[in-house]
Amino acid sequence: MTDATPTIGVLALQGDVREHIRHLEAAGARAVPVRRRTELDAVDGLVLPGGESTTMSRLLDVYEMYEPVAARITAGMPVYGSCAGMILLASEVVNTRADATWFSAIDMSVRRNAFGRQVDSFEADLVVDALGPEPVRPVFIRAPWVETVGPDVEVLAQVRASDDREHIVAVRQGNALATSFHPEVTPDVRVHEYFLDMVRAATS
């Protein structure tokens, strides 16, 4: 492993795996799919992609990957979750199945499908503080939002929803980053570059 060109895994059980791999490679990383413990052991950081959070939760158990991923996160491995991945990183999840599991990597309460169903998907110009003043224009697809955060969580972005309130949609706590939106389906790779910088800092 090297901090100059980190190897970033994308959890490849379900969701936007290829899109994240493409963006990570464009940002300057080696990007690989991760389905097994041996593949997880070889990466410097991990992306939990968008998809269906309860399905991903079940597949983590089926593939016996929940405990290995949880152990790496606890040990300090940088991790980034988009949409469903944000839900998996939360410490509390509202509106989910009783048997769902998550990693509690970020001290936050997240509401699943908070912005509505698939037909309610939307794009928005969004200023993400960590990326500078130029807005990103990410896609929200059956997206969650963050309802509460703990004192150690840095809020990176908020968006106004149909309820005319601002809701948190990007956060960071230590080596864990999460967005409720999908940067991987846009041409903008700045979120992935930011995560890559987190990984380089952690492995230097």
Summary of the structure (lengths in Angstrom):
residues: 204
radius of gyration: 15.4
end to end distance: 10.2
largest distance: 46.4
contacts: 709
relative contact order: 0.19
helix: 31%
strand: 29%
